[in-house]
Structure formats: structure tokens, C-alpha cells
């Protein structure tokens, strides 16, 4: 065996120690991958809350339309009741015959008032849910922005071989991860 082969054999069996600078490209790739996974999750959560917000808004609008329908019916009964009462006052001899019908109309008006109050309460709950979903979605949206900035800087670092961008990306990404976990913690 030649001297050169022995030297190559000795070198190949010894583990090569990598320096910090040699490991940075791998760390950049892992960081970018991790931030991308978190950004995907934040995007799905933000989209889910956006959908819930739109549904709550539509349901709230439906409740308010239902409220208006009940209000129209209540007004119709109230108008008929007032007309009957006016007619009864103008014809004192017929007042007794109108009393039962007026009481029936009063009962219907009271029923519509009660139903309207319940419908209004439901509509306001849906509006509150809509507002809450908007806040939760916004929290995930902010996390997503920070994560995307982190991905951008991390990618730029990989392309430019300037590790300063990776540090900026790691800081932004860490902020995005914290914002993501905060959003998870406060969301229902």
C-alpha cells in the first residue's frame, strides 16, 4: 500500500467535525421548514375563524330580518286593535262586543313583543360571536404575518449566504410562534 492510500484511509475513518458556520445552512433549512409549518397552521386557523365570522354575520342578519317580520305583524295587530278600540268608543252600545276581540289583539301584541325580545337577544349573541371570531382570526393573522416575515428572511439568508438575515428571520419567526400560541390560548 502506498503512503497516499494509508493517509486517505486514515482520514476517511475519522469523523469530520463541523463548525458552527458549516451547520448554519442546515439550521436555516430547519428554521424555514418549522416556520412554514406554523404559518400553515396559523393560516388554517385564521381562515376557519373568518368563515365562522361570516356565518355568524349571516345568522345575525337572518335574526334581524325575522325580528322585522315579527315587528310588522305586531304593528298590524296593534293597528287593528287600535281601530277596534276607536270604533268601540265611537259606538258605546257595541263596546262590550269588541272587548273580547280587543283582549285577543292585546294578547297577540304581547306575544309578538316577547318573541321580538328573544329574537333580539339571539341576534345580539350572534353579533358578539361575530366580533369575537373577528378578533380570534385577527390574532392568527398577526401571527401569520410575523411567521411569513421570518420565512422571508430565512430564505433570503439561504440565498445570500448572509447569516444576519437568518437571525432577523429567527427573531420575527419567534415572535410569530409566540403570537400563534397566544392566539391558540385565547381562542375558544
Secondary structure, DSSP 8 states (H G I E B T S, - for coil): --HHHHHHHHHHHS-----HHHHHHHHHHHHHHHHHHHHHHHHHHHHHHHHHHHHHHHHHHHHHHHHHHHHHHHHHHHHHHHHHHHHHHH-GGGHHHHHHHHHHHHHHHHHHHHHHHHHHHHHHHHHHHHHHHHHHHHHHHHHHHHHHHHHHHHHHHHHH--HHHHHHHHHHHHHHHHHHHHHHHH--
